[in-house]
Amino acid sequence: MHTIHTPRKTRHLWPLAALWLLASVFVVDAAHAGRIKEVAAIEGVRSNQLTGFGLVVGLDGTGDQTTQMPYTSQGITNYLKQLGITLPAASISALQLKNVAAVLVTAELPAFARPGQALDINVSSIGNAKSIKGGTLIATPLKGADGEVYAMAQGNLIVAGAGASGGGSKVQINHLSAGRIPNGAQVERVVLTPLQEGNSINLGLEASDFQTARHVAQAINKRFGDSTAKALDGRTVKVIAPTDPDARVSFIAEMEELQLESSSPSAKVVINSRTGSIVLNGAVTLGSCAIAHGNLSVSITTTPMISQPNAMSGGQTVVAEKSNIQIRQEPGMLIQLPPSNQLSEVVRALNALGATPQDLLAILQAIKAAGALNAELEVI
């Protein structure tokens, strides 16, 4: 048997720190005074999500393949039936609706929306349509979580993409299976809000913080008198409000513009485990600690080998691969980090490690476990 060596191809499994291209962001956010409307919202005043099943028509042969998407045929059959057109059962199964696509329509119904108000809608294909560009969404009822219809959607789609194909080649820019219709829906039903009910309203803070709740109550009491507001917990502030609708609206408008006393936020480090992003706020401090960290890399080298049989042996030429695996661990120096009472000092101390953002994910968790990181770790 003759063995012929071909040029080697090398595949590297890089160290964990180099698996992704990551970005680490360090944010310094000095504490500053803000308005109540920026840290709290009135409970009960909220938007609602609407959704509905619809059909996009008028496509240029880029719609669903109805043999694989039976709900497209069923949808167009039900729609035609509402218009007084009944198709024979045999013809329904033979429908070839290349110009029709089944879609899901979503919209957000804002608070205090009134009948006749226009809403923007998003339209997304749920079948195998190649493109919904240039299509028209036919009348689609949009329902809320309670199953009631709150809006009707219809209109011509705007798709921010383009594409062409032919001869086995295809060129596409952006996404062609989702689009948007500005002012594509009309509100049909009002969602009642409890804004005018009772003699009080509740403010819900964006984040649970007892200090912020106390400052909100103090600012309201300072402007409107003692006992007007009371912090119930770290997220809710109860406020006594006028019962007259006009007076209540004026009261809320003035209350939301009140300035709050500046306060330092709670120390927090936010880690995005998917992208490797790390964000530290200005309250983060670091205690004295020592760190040793080394990278582990695995390299796999594959060499293709062609094995040919001897002449007249009746054998066959085969291709085999020979793999060479190497493992290398870099030494980690023990580095002492001094106590850091300011964010800039924390950043300098972490930069001194020379670690990549992905390494810092593990290092910060280890420092926190050792009790040297004075901050809350939040992984998103």
C-alpha positions as CSV (number, residue, x, y, z in Angstrom):
1,M,0.0,0.0,0.0
2,H,1.3,3.4,-0.9
3,T,0.5,6.3,1.4
4,I,0.5,9.9,0.1
5,H,0.5,12.8,2.5
6,T,-1.4,15.9,1.5
7,P,-1.1,19.4,2.9
8,R,-2.3,19.6,6.5
9,K,-5.3,21.6,7.6
10,T,-5.4,22.9,11.1
11,R,-8.5,23.6,13.2
12,H,-8.1,25.5,16.5
13,L,-10.3,25.4,19.5
14,W,-9.3,28.7,20.9
15,P,-9.2,29.4,24.6
16,L,-12.5,30.1,26.3
17,A,-11.6,33.8,26.4
18,A,-11.4,34.0,22.6
19,L,-14.5,32.0,21.6
20,W,-16.5,35.2,20.9
21,L,-15.7,38.8,20.0
22,L,-16.9,40.5,23.1
23,A,-17.2,44.1,24.3
24,S,-16.9,45.2,27.9
25,V,-18.5,48.5,28.7
26,F,-17.7,50.3,32.0
27,V,-20.2,53.0,32.7
28,V,-19.7,55.9,35.1
29,D,-23.1,57.4,36.0
30,A,-22.9,60.1,38.6
31,A,-25.9,60.4,40.9
32,H,-28.2,63.2,39.8
33,A,-31.6,64.5,40.6
34,G,-34.4,63.4,38.3
35,R,-38.2,63.9,38.0
36,I,-40.7,61.5,39.5
37,K,-42.0,60.6,36.0
38,E,-38.6,59.2,35.2
39,V,-38.5,56.8,38.1
40,A,-42.2,55.9,38.6
41,A,-45.4,55.3,36.7
42,I,-49.0,55.3,37.8
43,E,-50.3,51.8,38.5
44,G,-53.1,50.8,36.1
45,V,-52.0,53.2,33.3
46,R,-50.5,50.7,30.9
47,S,-50.5,49.5,27.3
48,N,-51.9,46.2,26.1
49,Q,-50.7,43.8,23.6
50,L,-52.9,42.8,20.6
51,T,-52.5,40.0,18.1
52,G,-54.4,38.4,15.3
53,F,-54.1,35.9,12.4
54,G,-54.4,37.4,8.9
55,L,-53.7,36.9,5.3
56,V,-51.5,39.0,3.0
57,V,-52.6,38.9,-0.7
58,G,-51.3,40.3,-3.9
59,L,-47.9,38.7,-3.7
60,D,-45.9,38.1,-6.9
61,G,-45.8,34.3,-6.6
62,T,-43.8,34.5,-3.4
63,G,-46.6,33.3,-1.0
64,D,-47.0,30.1,1.0
65,Q,-46.9,26.7,-0.6
66,T,-50.4,25.7,0.5
67,T,-49.7,22.0,0.2
68,Q,-47.4,22.4,3.1
69,M,-49.3,25.2,4.9
70,P,-52.9,24.0,5.2
71,Y,-53.9,26.9,7.4
72,T,-53.4,29.3,4.5
73,S,-56.0,27.5,2.4
74,Q,-58.3,27.3,5.4
75,G,-57.9,31.0,6.1
76,I,-58.7,32.1,2.6
77,T,-61.6,29.6,2.5
78,N,-63.1,31.1,5.7
79,Y,-62.6,34.6,4.4
80,L,-64.3,33.9,1.1
81,K,-67.2,32.2,3.0
82,Q,-67.7,35.5,4.9
83,L,-68.1,37.2,1.6
84,G,-70.7,34.7,0.4
85,I,-68.4,32.5,-1.7
86,T,-68.5,28.8,-0.9
87,L,-65.9,26.6,-2.5
88,P,-66.5,22.9,-3.1
89,A,-64.5,20.6,-0.9
90,A,-62.7,19.1,-3.8
91,S,-61.4,22.5,-5.0
92,I,-60.2,23.5,-1.5
93,S,-57.6,20.8,-1.4
94,A,-56.4,21.7,-4.9
95,L,-55.9,25.4,-4.1
96,Q,-52.5,26.8,-5.2
97,L,-52.3,30.2,-3.5
98,K,-48.8,31.4,-4.4
99,N,-49.9,35.0,-4.1
100,V,-51.2,34.6,-0.5
101,A,-49.3,34.3,2.8
102,A,-50.5,33.5,6.3
103,V,-49.2,36.1,8.8
104,L,-49.5,37.1,12.5
105,V,-50.3,40.7,13.1
106,T,-49.2,42.4,16.4
107,A,-49.8,45.8,17.8
108,E,-49.6,47.7,21.1
109,L,-52.8,49.4,22.3
110,P,-51.7,52.5,24.4
111,A,-53.4,53.6,27.5
112,F,-56.5,55.8,27.0
113,A,-56.8,54.8,23.4
114,R,-60.2,55.8,21.9
115,P,-62.2,54.3,19.0
116,G,-61.0,55.5,15.7
117,Q,-57.4,56.1,16.8
118,A,-54.8,54.7,14.4
119,L,-52.2,52.2,15.5
120,D,-49.0,51.0,13.9
121,I,-48.9,47.2,13.3
122,N,-46.2,44.6,12.6
123,V,-46.9,41.8,10.2
124,S,-44.8,38.6,10.2
125,S,-45.1,35.5,8.0
126,I,-45.8,32.2,9.8
127,G,-45.6,30.0,6.7
128,N,-42.9,29.4,4.1
129,A,-43.6,32.5,2.0
130,K,-40.4,33.7,0.3
131,S,-41.4,37.3,0.6
132,I,-44.4,39.4,1.6
133,K,-43.0,42.6,0.0
134,G,-45.7,44.4,-2.0
135,G,-48.6,42.5,-0.4
136,T,-51.8,43.9,1.1
137,L,-53.1,42.8,4.5
138,I,-56.8,42.1,4.4
139,A,-59.2,42.9,7.3
140,T,-57.7,41.3,10.4
141,P,-59.3,41.5,13.9
142,L,-56.8,42.1,16.7
143,K,-57.6,40.6,20.0
144,G,-56.4,41.1,23.5
145,A,-55.6,38.6,26.3
146,D,-59.3,38.3,27.1
147,G,-60.2,37.2,23.6
148,E,-62.1,40.4,22.7
149,V,-61.5,42.4,19.5
150,Y,-59.9,45.8,20.2
151,A,-58.8,46.9,16.8
152,M,-59.1,46.0,13.1
153,A,-56.0,46.0,10.8
154,Q,-55.7,46.4,7.1
155,G,-53.4,48.1,4.6
156,N,-50.4,47.9,2.3
157,L,-47.2,46.5,3.7
158,I,-43.8,48.3,4.0
159,V,-41.0,45.8,3.9
160,A,-37.4,47.2,4.4
161,G,-35.8,44.7,2.2
162,A,-35.2,43.6,-1.4
163,G,-34.2,40.3,-3.1
164,A,-34.0,38.5,-6.4
165,S,-33.2,35.0,-7.5
166,G,-32.7,33.1,-10.7
167,G,-30.7,30.2,-12.1
168,G,-30.0,28.8,-8.7
169,S,-28.5,32.1,-7.4
170,K,-30.1,34.4,-4.9
171,V,-29.4,37.9,-3.6
172,Q,-31.3,39.3,-0.5
173,I,-31.0,42.5,1.5
174,N,-32.5,42.6,4.9
175,H,-35.6,40.6,5.9
176,L,-38.4,39.9,3.5
177,S,-40.8,37.9,5.7
178,A,-41.8,40.7,8.1
179,G,-43.1,44.2,7.5
180,R,-44.9,47.1,9.1
181,I,-48.0,49.2,8.3
182,P,-48.0,52.7,9.8
183,N,-51.4,53.6,11.1
184,G,-52.5,50.2,9.8
185,A,-55.1,49.5,12.5
186,Q,-58.1,51.3,14.0
187,V,-59.1,51.1,17.6
188,E,-62.6,49.6,18.0
189,R,-62.9,49.2,21.8
190,V,-61.9,51.2,24.9
191,V,-59.9,49.6,27.7
192,L,-61.0,51.1,31.0
193,T,-58.3,52.3,33.4
194,P,-58.7,52.8,37.2
195,L,-57.2,56.3,37.1
196,Q,-60.3,58.1,38.3
197,E,-61.3,55.5,40.8
198,G,-61.1,56.1,44.6
199,N,-59.5,59.0,46.4
200,S,-55.9,57.8,45.9
201,I,-53.4,56.6,43.2
202,N,-50.4,54.3,43.5
203,L,-47.0,55.1,42.0
204,G,-45.0,52.0,40.9
205,L,-41.2,52.6,40.9
206,E,-39.3,51.3,37.9
207,A,-36.9,49.5,40.3
208,S,-37.4,48.3,43.8
209,D,-35.4,50.8,46.1
210,F,-36.5,52.0,49.5
211,Q,-34.4,55.1,49.3
212,T,-36.0,56.2,46.0
213,A,-39.5,55.4,47.4
214,R,-38.8,57.6,50.5
215,H,-37.5,60.4,48.3
216,V,-40.6,60.3,46.1
217,A,-42.9,60.5,49.1
218,Q,-40.9,63.3,50.6
219,A,-41.0,65.4,47.4
220,I,-44.8,65.0,47.1
221,N,-45.4,65.9,50.8
222,K,-43.1,68.9,50.5
223,R,-45.1,70.3,47.6
224,F,-48.7,69.2,48.5
225,G,-48.6,68.9,52.2
226,D,-47.8,66.3,54.8
227,S,-49.6,62.9,54.7
228,T,-50.3,63.4,50.9
229,A,-47.9,60.5,50.0
230,K,-46.8,57.4,51.9
231,A,-44.3,54.8,50.8
232,L,-45.9,51.4,51.2
233,D,-42.7,49.4,50.4
234,G,-39.6,49.7,48.2
235,R,-41.7,49.9,45.0
236,T,-45.1,51.4,45.8
237,V,-46.0,54.9,46.9
238,K,-49.6,55.7,47.8
239,V,-50.7,59.3,47.0
240,I,-53.9,61.0,48.0
241,A,-55.3,62.7,44.9
242,P,-58.3,64.9,44.1
243,T,-61.5,63.2,43.1
244,D,-62.5,65.7,40.4
245,P,-61.3,64.3,37.1
246,D,-59.9,67.7,35.8
247,A,-58.2,68.4,39.2
248,R,-56.8,64.9,39.3
249,V,-55.2,65.2,35.9
250,S,-53.7,68.6,36.8
251,F,-52.4,67.1,40.1
252,I,-50.7,64.2,38.4
253,A,-49.1,66.4,35.7
254,E,-47.6,68.7,38.4
255,M,-46.6,65.7,40.6
256,E,-44.7,64.0,37.8
257,E,-42.6,67.1,37.2
258,L,-41.3,67.3,40.9
259,Q,-37.6,67.0,41.3
260,L,-36.1,64.3,43.5
261,E,-33.1,64.5,45.8
262,S,-30.0,62.9,44.4
263,S,-29.0,59.6,45.8
264,S,-26.4,57.0,45.0
265,P,-27.7,53.9,43.3
266,S,-27.1,50.5,44.9
267,A,-23.8,49.0,43.7
268,K,-24.5,46.6,40.9
269,V,-22.5,44.7,38.2
270,V,-24.6,43.5,35.2
271,I,-23.2,40.6,33.2
272,N,-24.6,39.5,29.8
273,S,-23.5,35.9,29.6
274,R,-24.4,35.6,25.9
275,T,-22.4,38.5,24.6
276,G,-19.8,38.9,27.4
277,S,-20.8,42.6,28.1
278,I,-20.0,43.8,31.6
279,V,-21.5,47.0,33.0
280,L,-20.5,48.5,36.4
281,N,-22.2,51.5,38.0
282,G,-20.5,54.2,40.0
283,A,-21.2,52.7,43.4
284,V,-19.1,49.6,42.8
285,T,-16.1,49.2,45.1
286,L,-13.4,46.5,45.4
287,G,-11.7,45.1,48.4
288,S,-8.2,43.8,48.6
289,C,-7.7,40.4,47.0
290,A,-5.2,38.3,45.0
291,I,-6.0,36.7,41.7
292,A,-4.3,34.1,39.5
293,H,-5.8,33.3,36.1
294,G,-4.4,31.3,33.2
295,N,-5.8,30.3,29.8
296,L,-6.3,26.8,28.6
297,S,-6.1,26.2,24.8
298,V,-6.7,23.1,22.8
299,S,-5.4,22.8,19.3
300,I,-6.5,20.0,16.9
301,T,-4.5,19.5,13.7
302,T,-6.0,17.3,11.1
303,T,-3.9,15.8,8.2
304,P,-5.8,14.2,5.3
305,M,-4.1,11.0,4.0
306,I,-4.8,9.3,0.7
307,S,-4.2,5.6,0.7
308,Q,-3.9,3.9,-2.7
309,P,-3.8,0.1,-3.3
310,N,-1.1,-1.6,-5.2
311,A,-1.5,-2.2,-8.9
312,M,-3.8,-5.1,-9.9
313,S,-4.7,-5.7,-6.3
314,G,-8.4,-4.9,-6.8
315,G,-8.4,-2.4,-3.8
316,Q,-9.9,1.0,-3.7
317,T,-8.4,4.4,-3.0
318,V,-9.6,5.8,0.4
319,V,-9.1,9.1,2.2
320,A,-8.4,9.0,5.9
321,E,-7.6,11.7,8.4
322,K,-4.9,11.8,11.1
323,S,-5.6,14.0,14.0
324,N,-3.0,15.5,16.4
325,I,-4.3,17.0,19.6
326,Q,-2.3,19.5,21.7
327,I,-3.3,21.0,25.0
328,R,-1.5,24.1,26.3
329,Q,-2.1,25.8,29.6
330,E,-0.6,29.2,30.1
331,P,0.9,30.0,33.6
332,G,-1.2,32.4,35.7
333,M,0.7,34.9,37.8
334,L,-0.7,35.7,41.2
335,I,-1.7,39.4,41.1
336,Q,-2.7,41.4,44.1
337,L,-5.5,44.0,43.6
338,P,-5.5,46.9,46.1
339,P,-8.7,48.2,47.7
340,S,-10.6,50.5,45.3
341,N,-13.2,52.9,46.5
342,Q,-14.0,54.6,43.2
343,L,-15.1,53.1,39.9
344,S,-12.1,54.5,38.0
345,E,-9.8,52.6,40.5
346,V,-11.9,49.4,40.0
347,V,-11.5,49.7,36.2
348,R,-7.7,50.2,36.5
349,A,-7.4,47.2,38.8
350,L,-9.3,44.9,36.5
351,N,-7.4,46.2,33.5
352,A,-4.2,45.3,35.3
353,L,-5.2,41.6,35.1
354,G,-5.0,41.7,31.3
355,A,-8.0,39.5,31.0
356,T,-10.5,39.4,28.2
357,P,-14.1,40.2,28.8
358,Q,-15.1,36.6,28.8
359,D,-12.4,35.9,31.5
360,L,-13.8,38.8,33.5
361,L,-17.2,37.1,33.7
362,A,-15.6,34.3,35.7
363,I,-13.2,36.5,37.6
364,L,-15.9,38.9,38.8
365,Q,-18.0,36.0,40.1
366,A,-15.0,34.6,41.9
367,I,-14.2,37.9,43.5
368,K,-17.8,38.3,44.6
369,A,-17.7,34.8,46.1
370,A,-14.5,35.7,48.0
371,G,-16.3,38.8,49.5
372,A,-14.0,41.3,47.8
373,L,-16.5,42.8,45.4
374,N,-18.9,45.2,47.1
375,A,-21.7,45.0,44.6
376,E,-24.7,42.9,43.5
377,L,-24.0,40.6,40.5
378,E,-26.9,40.4,38.0
379,V,-26.7,38.0,35.0
380,I,-29.0,38.7,32.1
